[in-house]
Amino acid sequence: MKRAVFLLLLAAAGCAHAIKDVSDCDRVSGEQRVECGACTLQNKAQGWIGEYEYRPDNKDGERCVRVK
């Protein structure tokens, strides 16, 4: 039971680090800000190309994730 609660809390914490707006890219380190901006700027297309999240905790090359 404790393990299930821990895994649920861990998953919820992982989701909290996803960035969906360009203005929030200042939360990541300097070298990742350009990548974050390019990823989240796609959301300004009003859903034409999908919705993207920048996940700074993912490994390099897999940080910009399409969610819709």
Stockholm file with secondary structure:
# STOCKHOLM 1.0

chainA/1-68         MKRAVFLLLLAAAGCAHAIKDVSDCDRVSGEQRVECGACTLQNKAQGWIGEYEYRPDNKDGERCVRVK
#=GR chainA/1-68 SS CHHHHHHHHHHHHHHHTCBCSGGGGGGSCGGGHHHHHHHHHGGGGTTSSCCEEECTTSCTTCCEEECC
#=GC SS_cons        CHHHHHHHHHHHHHHHTCBCSGGGGGGSCGGGHHHHHHHHHGGGGTTSSCCEEECTTSCTTCCEEECC
//
